[in-house]
Structure formats: C-alpha cells, structure tokens
Amino acid sequence: MSKLSQIYGYWKNSIKASMKRYDENMERSLKHLQNFYNMVLKDYIIDWSRYFESQPFRHSLRQKMESFFGKNEINFVAIDGTCVKDEGSDFITFFAGAYGARGKIIIKHEGEKIKYERWDFARDVTMVAQIPVFPYEIEFVASSPELSQMQFYSDKDIQEILNLHTSLMKLAEIYLAYHVVSSSTVDMPQIILLDLAPSTLLRVPYVNYKSTNYLGYKYLNDTIKLSDVIVALSHPYNSLLGVPSRKKYRRYALLLSKLDEVCSQNQKNYFTYKELTEICHLSIEDIKEIVRFLDATGVVEDDETAGIKLFVNLSQRWSYLVSFFDYICNQIFIRKNPTALEFSNFSEESNIKKLISHDDINFLISIGIRALIEKCWEKNVFLIGIVKDSKSRYFCRNFLNVLSSQNMLGDGNENVDIKNFQIAMSDRLVFENCVALSTELCAPWSSVEFDSAFATLFVDRNNSVTGVKGHIVADDRIFAKSIAQFYLQRSKKQCKMGHAIFVERLLHPNLDRQFLDVVLLENSKLGRLSPFIHLDKKVINWGQAMNIYFLDVLTRNHFPEVIGYPEPLHKADRGAKTLLRFAKGVIHSSQQLYRKDPLNMTFRKFRDKLEFEDEE
C-alpha cells in the first residue's frame, strides 16, 4: 500500500468513527425524546390541520381575519436581503441590498387564491448601498468592542471583523419594510414577511448607545442628543399590550412611556415622586434609581427632594428621530448618495473623515425596527419573521425549563424537571423527530407560541430563573415565537417532510391580550415578568391561528428546493440573488482601472486569478 493510500485510509477511518459516535449520541437522545414527548412535549404541540379541516372553525377564522383587516383581499410583501464584501489590496467594497416580492391572498368561501404582482422598478423599492473602505480607515469604522481588541489582531483579522455589509443588509430590510408599510396607497401590505427574527434587532444597540457618531448630527435645524438615543431605545409604546413592561432591565422605558401618555393629555413637564410612583406602580427607590439614569443622560432634571422636570417633549423627539431615520435611509438607499455614508466632521486622530460604523448602523436599525413595530400596530399589519436552519434551543431549554422551574407545566407535570430528560438536540431536530414519535401529526402543525423574551431567560443550577449576565431580559410582550412544519406526507414505506422552521409574530392588542395576564415571576433581580404565555393548547390562540393559516396558504411547494417554506420569501430570495449578481458585475467592472496594476490586488487573489495551460 502506498503512503497516499494509507493517508486516505486514515481519513476514512476517522470519518467512520465520527459518524458512529454521532449515530450513538442521536440514538440515546431519541430514547430520551420519546419519554419527553409522551410526558411533556405533546401538551405543547398543536395539530392545526385538524382545525383547518373543520368548516365551523374556518368560518370563525375567516370572520376574525375580515374583522381584523377589514377586507378579504389581503396584500402581502416578502422581503429578503443580500450582501457581499469584495476585498482589494488597498480597499474593501461593501454591497448590501433588499428585495421584495408582492402579492395578495384572496379569501373566498370555496378556498384561497394567491395572486403575485410585479414590482415596479420605477418606484425604486430595492435598496442598495456600496462603501469603499481603505485599510487606514478601518479603525474609524469598527464598533467599540472591535476597536478595543484591534491591538491583538493581524491585518487579515481586522479586515474580517468588518461586517458592515451584513449590518447594512439588515438596515435595508428594515427600511424597505418601513417604506412599504408607511405607504398610503391602496396596495399597502397587511402582511410583511421578513427572512430574519425581528425581536433580535430590538436587542442590537443596548451596549454602545453612547458610541454613535450621530450624536451631534445636525438635522432640521436641530441636533441628535444623548437624550434622543434614550428616548429611541425606550420605544415601542403600546399601553393596551402593557409595553414597555415592568421588568427591571431598562425600566426607564416604562417611566418614559407613562410620562409620554400623561403629557399627551395635558401639557405638563413637572412631576413629583409621588405622582411617578402612582403612574408606574413602582416603589420610590425604584423611581429614584430610574431618575438618576435619566438625569445623567439629559432627559430629566432631578430635584432630588420634590420631583423631576422633563427636559424634552417625548412625542416630538420620537417623531423627529423617525424622520431622521427616514431621511438618512432615503439618502443611502433611495438616492444612493455616497456622502450619506460619511460624516462632515474629521476624526480626532487624523484628518480623515469618519465613515459610518457598526454603532451608527445599529442606531439606525434600533430606530427603524421600533418605528416599524408601532406603524404595524397603528395599521393592523401582521409582521412575521421566518428563521431557517437555526440551532437554537429556546423552546426546550428556555421556555419549558422556565415553566418547569416555576411549577407551571400542566396536566400533572408540575413537578417534572426538564433537565432530567437530557435532550441533546436543537429545537429544530426535536420537532422534526416528533413526526416519527406521533403518527397522528399532519401538516401544518406547530408548537404553542411563547414570548421572544424567553430567549434571554434561563434556569441556573439553583433552579432559579435568571437573565443574561443575571439581570438582562429582552423586551417582552412584543413578539411571540413558535416552531412549525408545513409539509408532511406519510405512506406505509416512508415519511416525506420539509424542515421545521422558526416563526416569529408581532403581538396585537385585539388578538393577544388574553395571554398576557399570567405573572411568571416577580423578584428584586428581574422585576415583574408577565410575558406572553400560551399554557393551554386547547384554548384557541386566534393570532397564531391566523399566522399559521397565512403561512400554510403561502407554502405552495412549487419549488423542490424549498419544500415546506413560504413561497413569497423564496421569490424574494431569488430576486435578491439576481440583484447581487448584477451588483457583483458592477463592482467587478468598477475595479478594472485598479486591476491594471497587479499590486492593487491581494497576493492571494492575483495568484488564484492566473490560469496556466498545465493546470487542469
């Protein structure tokens, strides 16, 4: 045996050993999963096919939808983004864009019909941005955590951390969604589908809100102040849903929302501590802690003895920030103005103009997602996020584990400890294997919905509920998560199915208030947590029923590569990839002048570009 054959044999044996270990681990997990399903999981899975087959239920669902939307022809828009980073020797070019696929669902007594409509490119609804960044400008583009670590990075590492293109892509998607939902035309969508989890964008800017270069930015004869950043992060407001909630983390949002509600009714800017405790239902110590933070950021002036004076008009500043977001994004994505990506002021270290950074883009995203949420509440728009191929364990590890620790698992399972089942699988694998554990399941089926805030709630070794770093809990009562499967065909020999996908839905007061009354816990570390919880699957969640119905109708399975996936998002993905292909051609052609000098290309790119006759 030659040495090369021996090496191949070692590789083969290594792969076989790894596959055997994987199969053994999977077999052990499936044995635990069988018990887990029979004891707990089956009580949190809903077979929607049984409901949709019932004519009385479909009639009630149709009435709910017509009452909510006010019509039976429901417009939808699916949005997907794309991005790329092209690296040269002396520059890096970023491209990011978003594309939408539009149509309508026509609901009739005899069934549903989907009609797609072409985008009119004259309306310029695609978003494109391109940023050339020279290596010496990198330190002015990196975010604060990246900047603090740059002394330990090589040149290659520094270029790799610059993921401005992915941040710009998210900004493009959010702005496109906000752009279409703000439309006053008759074709304004009632359903917006995003290829991301919108709740994660609410958590983007928590850490570096002081680092944005937009502080001091002049717009409409005014400037962006630190107090404006705090006002932006306190949104969204919805008194009917109880948003912001009474959790302890970022509790200043609760106080500002209550002050905004009071100020909208009467022109008042001075409040005593007694009044603040009454409108927020918090202790005087909690109020003073919040006031100290707001005083330090310029939102209020603390009298320390009597009360506070409000320095800003909260509703006017929020409208100003939304207008600022719309203006900046319009300059970047609609007018494609390259100067919108740089600042007029120079950096303190050199005479180079500052470019837009991660912190700046995150600040714009934080305004955009909050404005989008409030606009969807205002116009009764379903905002749906779809996530595929996630390895998260929010349902089993977080949601069910927290319920178990609080003795809230139903049907006699109050004392069941989820940790004892040792489910070493992601939620996606758990739910895809449920099909084999229950032969009665038919598509569409899903888990019950749970609050997106559970993604930041854990059970520690002392069986106590804790947040990220002990106290951080994401915004609750805004989005509900679930896991669903939309394609499943059974036969005697085999079972054909699509992937389980993660679904996120914006909660609406008219649909979801009945599931917001359960108090999960209340303590000094986390405050009062009363997130969205659907404990009894027998109680119909009409918001989820409408959501699953829409997604089931839109999942046509016409494309074999995306079986069990909403078709409009696939069409948006194809449009985005076409946009990316054109953009790559433009970027490539724009660099022809630089390619005349081989030194403008990196060594690796120059080497890989050359082809020789003796190479095959």
Secondary structure as a PSIPRED ss2 file (coil, helix, strand):
# PSIPRED VFORMAT (PSIPRED V4.0)

   1 M C   1.000  0.000  0.000
   2 S C   1.000  0.000  0.000
   3 K H   0.000  1.000  0.000
   4 L H   0.000  1.000  0.000
   5 S H   0.000  1.000  0.000
   6 Q H   0.000  1.000  0.000
   7 I H   0.000  1.000  0.000
   8 Y H   0.000  1.000  0.000
   9 G H   0.000  1.000  0.000
  10 Y H   0.000  1.000  0.000
  11 W H   0.000  1.000  0.000
  12 K H   0.000  1.000  0.000
  13 N H   0.000  1.000  0.000
  14 S H   0.000  1.000  0.000
  15 I H   0.000  1.000  0.000
  16 K H   0.000  1.000  0.000
  17 A H   0.000  1.000  0.000
  18 S H   0.000  1.000  0.000
  19 M H   0.000  1.000  0.000
  20 K H   0.000  1.000  0.000
  21 R H   0.000  1.000  0.000
  22 Y H   0.000  1.000  0.000
  23 D H   0.000  1.000  0.000
  24 E H   0.000  1.000  0.000
  25 N H   0.000  1.000  0.000
  26 M H   0.000  1.000  0.000
  27 E H   0.000  1.000  0.000
  28 R H   0.000  1.000  0.000
  29 S H   0.000  1.000  0.000
  30 L H   0.000  1.000  0.000
  31 K H   0.000  1.000  0.000
  32 H H   0.000  1.000  0.000
  33 L H   0.000  1.000  0.000
  34 Q H   0.000  1.000  0.000
  35 N H   0.000  1.000  0.000
  36 F H   0.000  1.000  0.000
  37 Y H   0.000  1.000  0.000
  38 N H   0.000  1.000  0.000
  39 M H   0.000  1.000  0.000
  40 V C   1.000  0.000  0.000
  41 L H   0.000  1.000  0.000
  42 K H   0.000  1.000  0.000
  43 D H   0.000  1.000  0.000
  44 Y H   0.000  1.000  0.000
  45 I E   0.000  0.000  1.000
  46 I E   0.000  0.000  1.000
  47 D E   0.000  0.000  1.000
  48 W H   0.000  1.000  0.000
  49 S H   0.000  1.000  0.000
  50 R H   0.000  1.000  0.000
  51 Y H   0.000  1.000  0.000
  52 F H   0.000  1.000  0.000
  53 E C   1.000  0.000  0.000
  54 S C   1.000  0.000  0.000
  55 Q H   0.000  1.000  0.000
  56 P H   0.000  1.000  0.000
  57 F H   0.000  1.000  0.000
  58 R H   0.000  1.000  0.000
  59 H H   0.000  1.000  0.000
  60 S H   0.000  1.000  0.000
  61 L H   0.000  1.000  0.000
  62 R H   0.000  1.000  0.000
  63 Q H   0.000  1.000  0.000
  64 K H   0.000  1.000  0.000
  65 M H   0.000  1.000  0.000
  66 E H   0.000  1.000  0.000
  67 S H   0.000  1.000  0.000
  68 F H   0.000  1.000  0.000
  69 F H   0.000  1.000  0.000
  70 G C   1.000  0.000  0.000
  71 K C   1.000  0.000  0.000
  72 N C   1.000  0.000  0.000
  73 E E   0.000  0.000  1.000
  74 I E   0.000  0.000  1.000
  75 N E   0.000  0.000  1.000
  76 F E   0.000  0.000  1.000
  77 V E   0.000  0.000  1.000
  78 A E   0.000  0.000  1.000
  79 I E   0.000  0.000  1.000
  80 D E   0.000  0.000  1.000
  81 G E   0.000  0.000  1.000
  82 T E   0.000  0.000  1.000
  83 C E   0.000  0.000  1.000
  84 V E   0.000  0.000  1.000
  85 K E   0.000  0.000  1.000
  86 D E   0.000  0.000  1.000
  87 E E   0.000  0.000  1.000
  88 G C   1.000  0.000  0.000
  89 S C   1.000  0.000  0.000
  90 D C   1.000  0.000  0.000
  91 F C   1.000  0.000  0.000
  92 I E   0.000  0.000  1.000
  93 T E   0.000  0.000  1.000
  94 F E   0.000  0.000  1.000
  95 F E   0.000  0.000  1.000
  96 A E   0.000  0.000  1.000
  97 G E   0.000  0.000  1.000
  98 A E   0.000  0.000  1.000
  99 Y E   0.000  0.000  1.000
 100 G E   0.000  0.000  1.000
 101 A E   0.000  0.000  1.000
 102 R E   0.000  0.000  1.000
 103 G E   0.000  0.000  1.000
 104 K E   0.000  0.000  1.000
 105 I E   0.000  0.000  1.000
 106 I E   0.000  0.000  1.000
 107 I E   0.000  0.000  1.000
 108 K E   0.000  0.000  1.000
 109 H C   1.000  0.000  0.000
 110 E C   1.000  0.000  0.000
 111 G E   0.000  0.000  1.000
 112 E E   0.000  0.000  1.000
 113 K E   0.000  0.000  1.000
 114 I E   0.000  0.000  1.000
 115 K E   0.000  0.000  1.000
 116 Y E   0.000  0.000  1.000
 117 E E   0.000  0.000  1.000
 118 R C   1.000  0.000  0.000
 119 W C   1.000  0.000  0.000
 120 D C   1.000  0.000  0.000
 121 F H   0.000  1.000  0.000
 122 A H   0.000  1.000  0.000
 123 R H   0.000  1.000  0.000
 124 D C   1.000  0.000  0.000
 125 V C   1.000  0.000  0.000
 126 T C   1.000  0.000  0.000
 127 M E   0.000  0.000  1.000
 128 V E   0.000  0.000  1.000
 129 A E   0.000  0.000  1.000
 130 Q E   0.000  0.000  1.000
 131 I E   0.000  0.000  1.000
 132 P E   0.000  0.000  1.000
 133 V E   0.000  0.000  1.000
 134 F C   1.000  0.000  0.000
 135 P H   0.000  1.000  0.000
 136 Y H   0.000  1.000  0.000
 137 E H   0.000  1.000  0.000
 138 I H   0.000  1.000  0.000
 139 E H   0.000  1.000  0.000
 140 F H   0.000  1.000  0.000
 141 V C   1.000  0.000  0.000
 142 A C   1.000  0.000  0.000
 143 S C   1.000  0.000  0.000
 144 S H   0.000  1.000  0.000
 145 P H   0.000  1.000  0.000
 146 E H   0.000  1.000  0.000
 147 L H   0.000  1.000  0.000
 148 S H   0.000  1.000  0.000
 149 Q H   0.000  1.000  0.000
 150 M H   0.000  1.000  0.000
 151 Q H   0.000  1.000  0.000
 152 F H   0.000  1.000  0.000
 153 Y C   1.000  0.000  0.000
 154 S C   1.000  0.000  0.000
 155 D H   0.000  1.000  0.000
 156 K H   0.000  1.000  0.000
 157 D H   0.000  1.000  0.000
 158 I H   0.000  1.000  0.000
 159 Q H   0.000  1.000  0.000
 160 E H   0.000  1.000  0.000
 161 I C   1.000  0.000  0.000
 162 L C   1.000  0.000  0.000
 163 N C   1.000  0.000  0.000
 164 L H   0.000  1.000  0.000
 165 H H   0.000  1.000  0.000
 166 T H   0.000  1.000  0.000
 167 S H   0.000  1.000  0.000
 168 L H   0.000  1.000  0.000
 169 M H   0.000  1.000  0.000
 170 K H   0.000  1.000  0.000
 171 L H   0.000  1.000  0.000
 172 A H   0.000  1.000  0.000
 173 E H   0.000  1.000  0.000
 174 I H   0.000  1.000  0.000
 175 Y H   0.000  1.000  0.000
 176 L H   0.000  1.000  0.000
 177 A H   0.000  1.000  0.000
 178 Y H   0.000  1.000  0.000
 179 H H   0.000  1.000  0.000
 180 V H   0.000  1.000  0.000
 181 V H   0.000  1.000  0.000
 182 S C   1.000  0.000  0.000
 183 S C   1.000  0.000  0.000
 184 S C   1.000  0.000  0.000
 185 T C   1.000  0.000  0.000
 186 V C   1.000  0.000  0.000
 187 D C   1.000  0.000  0.000
 188 M C   1.000  0.000  0.000
 189 P C   1.000  0.000  0.000
 190 Q C   1.000  0.000  0.000
 191 I E   0.000  0.000  1.000
 192 I E   0.000  0.000  1.000
 193 L E   0.000  0.000  1.000
 194 L E   0.000  0.000  1.000
 195 D C   1.000  0.000  0.000
 196 L C   1.000  0.000  0.000
 197 A C   1.000  0.000  0.000
 198 P H   0.000  1.000  0.000
 199 S H   0.000  1.000  0.000
 200 T H   0.000  1.000  0.000
 201 L H   0.000  1.000  0.000
 202 L C   1.000  0.000  0.000
 203 R C   1.000  0.000  0.000
 204 V C   1.000  0.000  0.000
 205 P C   1.000  0.000  0.000
 206 Y C   1.000  0.000  0.000
 207 V C   1.000  0.000  0.000
 208 N C   1.000  0.000  0.000
 209 Y C   1.000  0.000  0.000
 210 K C   1.000  0.000  0.000
 211 S C   1.000  0.000  0.000
 212 T C   1.000  0.000  0.000
 213 N C   1.000  0.000  0.000
 214 Y C   1.000  0.000  0.000
 215 L C   1.000  0.000  0.000
 216 G C   1.000  0.000  0.000
 217 Y C   1.000  0.000  0.000
 218 K E   0.000  0.000  1.000
 219 Y E   0.000  0.000  1.000
 220 L C   1.000  0.000  0.000
 221 N C   1.000  0.000  0.000
 222 D E   0.000  0.000  1.000
 223 T E   0.000  0.000  1.000
 224 I C   1.000  0.000  0.000
 225 K C   1.000  0.000  0.000
 226 L H   0.000  1.000  0.000
 227 S H   0.000  1.000  0.000
 228 D H   0.000  1.000  0.000
 229 V H   0.000  1.000  0.000
 230 I H   0.000  1.000  0.000
 231 V H   0.000  1.000  0.000
 232 A H   0.000  1.000  0.000
 233 L H   0.000  1.000  0.000
 234 S H   0.000  1.000  0.000
 235 H C   1.000  0.000  0.000
 236 P C   1.000  0.000  0.000
 237 Y C   1.000  0.000  0.000
 238 N E   0.000  0.000  1.000
 239 S C   1.000  0.000  0.000
 240 L C   1.000  0.000  0.000
 241 L C   1.000  0.000  0.000
 242 G C   1.000  0.000  0.000
 243 V E   0.000  0.000  1.000
 244 P C   1.000  0.000  0.000
 245 S C   1.000  0.000  0.000
 246 R C   1.000  0.000  0.000
 247 K E   0.000  0.000  1.000
 248 K C   1.000  0.000  0.000
 249 Y C   1.000  0.000  0.000
 250 R C   1.000  0.000  0.000
 251 R C   1.000  0.000  0.000
 252 Y H   0.000  1.000  0.000
 253 A H   0.000  1.000  0.000
 254 L H   0.000  1.000  0.000
 255 L H   0.000  1.000  0.000
 256 L H   0.000  1.000  0.000
 257 S H   0.000  1.000  0.000
 258 K H   0.000  1.000  0.000
 259 L H   0.000  1.000  0.000
 260 D H   0.000  1.000  0.000
 261 E H   0.000  1.000  0.000
 262 V H   0.000  1.000  0.000
 263 C H   0.000  1.000  0.000
 264 S H   0.000  1.000  0.000
 265 Q H   0.000  1.000  0.000
 266 N C   1.000  0.000  0.000
 267 Q C   1.000  0.000  0.000
 268 K C   1.000  0.000  0.000
 269 N C   1.000  0.000  0.000
 270 Y E   0.000  0.000  1.000
 271 F E   0.000  0.000  1.000
 272 T E   0.000  0.000  1.000
 273 Y H   0.000  1.000  0.000
 274 K H   0.000  1.000  0.000
 275 E H   0.000  1.000  0.000
 276 L H   0.000  1.000  0.000
 277 T H   0.000  1.000  0.000
 278 E H   0.000  1.000  0.000
 279 I H   0.000  1.000  0.000
 280 C H   0.000  1.000  0.000
 281 H C   1.000  0.000  0.000
 282 L C   1.000  0.000  0.000
 283 S C   1.000  0.000  0.000
 284 I H   0.000  1.000  0.000
 285 E H   0.000  1.000  0.000
 286 D H   0.000  1.000  0.000
 287 I H   0.000  1.000  0.000
 288 K H   0.000  1.000  0.000
 289 E H   0.000  1.000  0.000
 290 I H   0.000  1.000  0.000
 291 V H   0.000  1.000  0.000
 292 R H   0.000  1.000  0.000
 293 F H   0.000  1.000  0.000
 294 L H   0.000  1.000  0.000
 295 D H   0.000  1.000  0.000
 296 A H   0.000  1.000  0.000
 297 T C   1.000  0.000  0.000
 298 G C   1.000  0.000  0.000
 299 V C   1.000  0.000  0.000
 300 V E   0.000  0.000  1.000
 301 E E   0.000  0.000  1.000
 302 D E   0.000  0.000  1.000
 303 D C   1.000  0.000  0.000
 304 E C   1.000  0.000  0.000
 305 T C   1.000  0.000  0.000
 306 A C   1.000  0.000  0.000
 307 G E   0.000  0.000  1.000
 308 I E   0.000  0.000  1.000
 309 K E   0.000  0.000  1.000
 310 L E   0.000  0.000  1.000
 311 F C   1.000  0.000  0.000
 312 V C   1.000  0.000  0.000
 313 N C   1.000  0.000  0.000
 314 L H   0.000  1.000  0.000
 315 S H   0.000  1.000  0.000
 316 Q H   0.000  1.000  0.000
 317 R H   0.000  1.000  0.000
 318 W H   0.000  1.000  0.000
 319 S H   0.000  1.000  0.000
 320 Y H   0.000  1.000  0.000
 321 L H   0.000  1.000  0.000
 322 V H   0.000  1.000  0.000
 323 S H   0.000  1.000  0.000
 324 F H   0.000  1.000  0.000
 325 F H   0.000  1.000  0.000
 326 D H   0.000  1.000  0.000
 327 Y H   0.000  1.000  0.000
 328 I H   0.000  1.000  0.000
 329 C H   0.000  1.000  0.000
 330 N H   0.000  1.000  0.000
 331 Q H   0.000  1.000  0.000
 332 I H   0.000  1.000  0.000
 333 F H   0.000  1.000  0.000
 334 I H   0.000  1.000  0.000
 335 R C   1.000  0.000  0.000
 336 K C   1.000  0.000  0.000
 337 N C   1.000  0.000  0.000
 338 P H   0.000  1.000  0.000
 339 T H   0.000  1.000  0.000
 340 A H   0.000  1.000  0.000
 341 L H   0.000  1.000  0.000
 342 E E   0.000  0.000  1.000
 343 F E   0.000  0.000  1.000
 344 S E   0.000  0.000  1.000
 345 N E   0.000  0.000  1.000
 346 F E   0.000  0.000  1.000
 347 S C   1.000  0.000  0.000
 348 E C   1.000  0.000  0.000
 349 E C   1.000  0.000  0.000
 350 S C   1.000  0.000  0.000
 351 N C   1.000  0.000  0.000
 352 I C   1.000  0.000  0.000
 353 K E   0.000  0.000  1.000
 354 K E   0.000  0.000  1.000
 355 L E   0.000  0.000  1.000
 356 I C   1.000  0.000  0.000
 357 S C   1.000  0.000  0.000
 358 H H   0.000  1.000  0.000
 359 D H   0.000  1.000  0.000
 360 D H   0.000  1.000  0.000
 361 I H   0.000  1.000  0.000
 362 N H   0.000  1.000  0.000
 363 F H   0.000  1.000  0.000
 364 L H   0.000  1.000  0.000
 365 I H   0.000  1.000  0.000
 366 S H   0.000  1.000  0.000
 367 I H   0.000  1.000  0.000
 368 G H   0.000  1.000  0.000
 369 I H   0.000  1.000  0.000
 370 R H   0.000  1.000  0.000
 371 A H   0.000  1.000  0.000
 372 L H   0.000  1.000  0.000
 373 I H   0.000  1.000  0.000
 374 E H   0.000  1.000  0.000
 375 K H   0.000  1.000  0.000
 376 C H   0.000  1.000  0.000
 377 W H   0.000  1.000  0.000
 378 E H   0.000  1.000  0.000
 379 K H   0.000  1.000  0.000
 380 N C   1.000  0.000  0.000
 381 V C   1.000  0.000  0.000
 382 F E   0.000  0.000  1.000
 383 L E   0.000  0.000  1.000
 384 I E   0.000  0.000  1.000
 385 G E   0.000  0.000  1.000
 386 I E   0.000  0.000  1.000
 387 V E   0.000  0.000  1.000
 388 K C   1.000  0.000  0.000
 389 D C   1.000  0.000  0.000
 390 S C   1.000  0.000  0.000
 391 K C   1.000  0.000  0.000
 392 S C   1.000  0.000  0.000
 393 R C   1.000  0.000  0.000
 394 Y H   0.000  1.000  0.000
 395 F H   0.000  1.000  0.000
 396 C H   0.000  1.000  0.000
 397 R H   0.000  1.000  0.000
 398 N H   0.000  1.000  0.000
 399 F H   0.000  1.000  0.000
 400 L H   0.000  1.000  0.000
 401 N H   0.000  1.000  0.000
 402 V H   0.000  1.000  0.000
 403 L H   0.000  1.000  0.000
 404 S H   0.000  1.000  0.000
 405 S H   0.000  1.000  0.000
 406 Q C   1.000  0.000  0.000
 407 N C   1.000  0.000  0.000
 408 M C   1.000  0.000  0.000
 409 L C   1.000  0.000  0.000
 410 G C   1.000  0.000  0.000
 411 D C   1.000  0.000  0.000
 412 G C   1.000  0.000  0.000
 413 N C   1.000  0.000  0.000
 414 E C   1.000  0.000  0.000
 415 N C   1.000  0.000  0.000
 416 V C   1.000  0.000  0.000
 417 D C   1.000  0.000  0.000
 418 I H   0.000  1.000  0.000
 419 K H   0.000  1.000  0.000
 420 N H   0.000  1.000  0.000
 421 F H   0.000  1.000  0.000
 422 Q C   1.000  0.000  0.000
 423 I C   1.000  0.000  0.000
 424 A C   1.000  0.000  0.000
 425 M C   1.000  0.000  0.000
 426 S C   1.000  0.000  0.000
 427 D H   0.000  1.000  0.000
 428 R H   0.000  1.000  0.000
 429 L H   0.000  1.000  0.000
 430 V H   0.000  1.000  0.000
 431 F H   0.000  1.000  0.000
 432 E H   0.000  1.000  0.000
 433 N H   0.000  1.000  0.000
 434 C H   0.000  1.000  0.000
 435 V H   0.000  1.000  0.000
 436 A H   0.000  1.000  0.000
 437 L H   0.000  1.000  0.000
 438 S C   1.000  0.000  0.000
 439 T C   1.000  0.000  0.000
 440 E C   1.000  0.000  0.000
 441 L C   1.000  0.000  0.000
 442 C C   1.000  0.000  0.000
 443 A C   1.000  0.000  0.000
 444 P C   1.000  0.000  0.000
 445 W E   0.000  0.000  1.000
 446 S E   0.000  0.000  1.000
 447 S E   0.000  0.000  1.000
 448 V C   1.000  0.000  0.000
 449 E C   1.000  0.000  0.000
 450 F E   0.000  0.000  1.000
 451 D E   0.000  0.000  1.000
 452 S H   0.000  1.000  0.000
 453 A H   0.000  1.000  0.000
 454 F H   0.000  1.000  0.000
 455 A H   0.000  1.000  0.000
 456 T H   0.000  1.000  0.000
 457 L E   0.000  0.000  1.000
 458 F E   0.000  0.000  1.000
 459 V E   0.000  0.000  1.000
 460 D C   1.000  0.000  0.000
 461 R C   1.000  0.000  0.000
 462 N C   1.000  0.000  0.000
 463 N C   1.000  0.000  0.000
 464 S C   1.000  0.000  0.000
 465 V E   0.000  0.000  1.000
 466 T E   0.000  0.000  1.000
 467 G E   0.000  0.000  1.000
 468 V E   0.000  0.000  1.000
 469 K C   1.000  0.000  0.000
 470 G E   0.000  0.000  1.000
 471 H C   1.000  0.000  0.000
 472 I E   0.000  0.000  1.000
 473 V C   1.000  0.000  0.000
 474 A C   1.000  0.000  0.000
 475 D C   1.000  0.000  0.000
 476 D C   1.000  0.000  0.000
 477 R C   1.000  0.000  0.000
 478 I C   1.000  0.000  0.000
 479 F E   0.000  0.000  1.000
 480 A E   0.000  0.000  1.000
 481 K E   0.000  0.000  1.000
 482 S E   0.000  0.000  1.000
 483 I E   0.000  0.000  1.000
 484 A E   0.000  0.000  1.000
 485 Q E   0.000  0.000  1.000
 486 F C   1.000  0.000  0.000
 487 Y C   1.000  0.000  0.000
 488 L E   0.000  0.000  1.000
 489 Q E   0.000  0.000  1.000
 490 R E   0.000  0.000  1.000
 491 S C   1.000  0.000  0.000
 492 K C   1.000  0.000  0.000
 493 K C   1.000  0.000  0.000
 494 Q C   1.000  0.000  0.000
 495 C E   0.000  0.000  1.000
 496 K E   0.000  0.000  1.000
 497 M E   0.000  0.000  1.000
 498 G C   1.000  0.000  0.000
 499 H C   1.000  0.000  0.000
 500 A C   1.000  0.000  0.000
 501 I E   0.000  0.000  1.000
 502 F E   0.000  0.000  1.000
 503 V E   0.000  0.000  1.000
 504 E E   0.000  0.000  1.000
 505 R E   0.000  0.000  1.000
 506 L E   0.000  0.000  1.000
 507 L C   1.000  0.000  0.000
 508 H C   1.000  0.000  0.000
 509 P H   0.000  1.000  0.000
 510 N H   0.000  1.000  0.000
 511 L H   0.000  1.000  0.000
 512 D H   0.000  1.000  0.000
 513 R H   0.000  1.000  0.000
 514 Q H   0.000  1.000  0.000
 515 F H   0.000  1.000  0.000
 516 L C   1.000  0.000  0.000
 517 D C   1.000  0.000  0.000
 518 V C   1.000  0.000  0.000
 519 V C   1.000  0.000  0.000
 520 L C   1.000  0.000  0.000
 521 L E   0.000  0.000  1.000
 522 E E   0.000  0.000  1.000
 523 N E   0.000  0.000  1.000
 524 S C   1.000  0.000  0.000
 525 K C   1.000  0.000  0.000
 526 L C   1.000  0.000  0.000
 527 G E   0.000  0.000  1.000
 528 R E   0.000  0.000  1.000
 529 L E   0.000  0.000  1.000
 530 S C   1.000  0.000  0.000
 531 P C   1.000  0.000  0.000
 532 F C   1.000  0.000  0.000
 533 I E   0.000  0.000  1.000
 534 H C   1.000  0.000  0.000
 535 L C   1.000  0.000  0.000
 536 D C   1.000  0.000  0.000
 537 K C   1.000  0.000  0.000
 538 K C   1.000  0.000  0.000
 539 V C   1.000  0.000  0.000
 540 I C   1.000  0.000  0.000
 541 N C   1.000  0.000  0.000
 542 W H   0.000  1.000  0.000
 543 G H   0.000  1.000  0.000
 544 Q H   0.000  1.000  0.000
 545 A H   0.000  1.000  0.000
 546 M H   0.000  1.000  0.000
 547 N H   0.000  1.000  0.000
 548 I H   0.000  1.000  0.000
 549 Y H   0.000  1.000  0.000
 550 F H   0.000  1.000  0.000
 551 L H   0.000  1.000  0.000
 552 D H   0.000  1.000  0.000
 553 V H   0.000  1.000  0.000
 554 L H   0.000  1.000  0.000
 555 T C   1.000  0.000  0.000
 556 R C   1.000  0.000  0.000
 557 N C   1.000  0.000  0.000
 558 H C   1.000  0.000  0.000
 559 F C   1.000  0.000  0.000
 560 P H   0.000  1.000  0.000
 561 E H   0.000  1.000  0.000
 562 V H   0.000  1.000  0.000
 563 I C   1.000  0.000  0.000
 564 G C   1.000  0.000  0.000
 565 Y C   1.000  0.000  0.000
 566 P C   1.000  0.000  0.000
 567 E H   0.000  1.000  0.000
 568 P H   0.000  1.000  0.000
 569 L H   0.000  1.000  0.000
 570 H H   0.000  1.000  0.000
 571 K H   0.000  1.000  0.000
 572 A H   0.000  1.000  0.000
 573 D H   0.000  1.000  0.000
 574 R H   0.000  1.000  0.000
 575 G H   0.000  1.000  0.000
 576 A H   0.000  1.000  0.000
 577 K H   0.000  1.000  0.000
 578 T H   0.000  1.000  0.000
 579 L H   0.000  1.000  0.000
 580 L H   0.000  1.000  0.000
 581 R H   0.000  1.000  0.000
 582 F H   0.000  1.000  0.000
 583 A H   0.000  1.000  0.000
 584 K H   0.000  1.000  0.000
 585 G H   0.000  1.000  0.000
 586 V H   0.000  1.000  0.000
 587 I H   0.000  1.000  0.000
 588 H H   0.000  1.000  0.000
 589 S H   0.000  1.000  0.000
 590 S H   0.000  1.000  0.000
 591 Q C   1.000  0.000  0.000
 592 Q H   0.000  1.000  0.000
 593 L H   0.000  1.000  0.000
 594 Y H   0.000  1.000  0.000
 595 R H   0.000  1.000  0.000
 596 K C   1.000  0.000  0.000
 597 D C   1.000  0.000  0.000
 598 P H   0.000  1.000  0.000
 599 L H   0.000  1.000  0.000
 600 N H   0.000  1.000  0.000
 601 M C   1.000  0.000  0.000
 602 T C   1.000  0.000  0.000
 603 F H   0.000  1.000  0.000
 604 R H   0.000  1.000  0.000
 605 K H   0.000  1.000  0.000
 606 F H   0.000  1.000  0.000
 607 R H   0.000  1.000  0.000
 608 D H   0.000  1.000  0.000
 609 K H   0.000  1.000  0.000
 610 L C   1.000  0.000  0.000
 611 E C   1.000  0.000  0.000
 612 F C   1.000  0.000  0.000
 613 E C   1.000  0.000  0.000
 614 D C   1.000  0.000  0.000
 615 E C   1.000  0.000  0.000
 616 E C   1.000  0.000  0.000
